[in-house]
Amino acid sequence: MVVALSEEQALNYLEKGQSMMDALENFTQIMKKEYGLEPMAISFHLDEGFEENDVKNNTHAHLVFFNFDFEQ
């Protein structure tokens, strides 16, 4: 799964001193509770892109889940 954040939303997190990684970890726990997906990895990226010669951050994360119920 890829979770993409707009540049504005990413800056909002940073300006408030909030951890984007904590938010992503919380999201994986919601996915586990709601859908039974087992979180395996989070890979957070701050790639750069360009829009009309301006640098634009491509803030996103790759989330890896295992879709197997280990209890059953």
C-alpha positions as CSV (number, residue, x, y, z in Angstrom):
1,M,0.0,0.0,0.0
2,V,1.2,3.5,-0.7
3,V,0.1,6.4,1.5
4,A,0.7,9.8,-0.1
5,L,0.6,13.1,1.7
6,S,0.2,16.5,0.1
7,E,3.1,18.9,0.7
8,E,0.8,21.0,2.7
9,Q,-0.2,18.2,5.0
10,A,3.4,17.1,5.5
11,L,4.4,20.6,6.4
12,N,1.4,20.8,8.8
13,Y,2.7,17.7,10.7
14,L,6.2,19.2,10.8
15,E,5.1,22.6,12.0
16,K,3.1,21.1,14.8
17,G,6.1,18.9,15.8
18,Q,4.0,15.7,15.1
19,S,5.7,12.5,14.0
20,M,4.6,11.3,10.6
21,M,6.1,7.9,11.5
22,D,3.9,7.7,14.7
23,A,0.9,8.5,12.6
24,L,1.7,5.8,10.0
25,E,2.3,3.2,12.8
26,N,-1.1,4.2,14.2
27,F,-2.7,3.8,10.8
28,T,-1.2,0.2,10.5
29,Q,-2.8,-0.7,13.8
30,I,-6.2,0.6,12.6
31,M,-5.8,-1.6,9.4
32,K,-4.9,-4.6,11.6
33,K,-8.0,-4.0,13.9
34,E,-10.5,-3.3,11.1
35,Y,-9.3,-5.7,8.4
36,G,-7.0,-8.3,10.1
37,L,-4.0,-7.2,8.0
38,E,-0.7,-7.9,9.9
39,P,1.7,-4.9,9.6
40,M,5.2,-5.9,8.4
41,A,7.0,-2.8,7.3
42,I,6.8,1.0,6.9
43,S,9.2,2.7,4.5
44,F,8.9,6.5,4.7
45,H,10.1,8.5,1.7
46,L,10.7,12.2,1.1
47,D,11.5,12.1,-2.6
48,E,11.9,15.3,-4.5
49,G,10.1,16.2,-7.7
50,F,9.8,19.3,-9.8
51,E,6.8,21.4,-10.8
52,E,7.5,24.3,-13.2
53,N,11.2,24.4,-12.0
54,D,10.2,24.5,-8.3
55,V,11.2,21.6,-6.0
56,K,8.2,19.8,-4.7
57,N,8.5,17.1,-2.0
58,N,6.8,13.8,-2.8
59,T,6.1,12.7,0.8
60,H,4.8,9.2,0.9
61,A,5.2,5.8,2.7
62,H,5.1,2.3,1.5
63,L,3.2,0.1,4.0
64,V,3.6,-3.7,3.8
65,F,0.9,-6.0,5.3
66,F,0.5,-9.7,5.5
67,N,-3.1,-10.8,4.8
68,F,-3.1,-14.0,6.8
69,D,-4.8,-14.6,10.1
70,F,-2.2,-16.1,12.4
71,E,-4.7,-17.0,15.1
72,Q,-7.0,-19.1,12.8
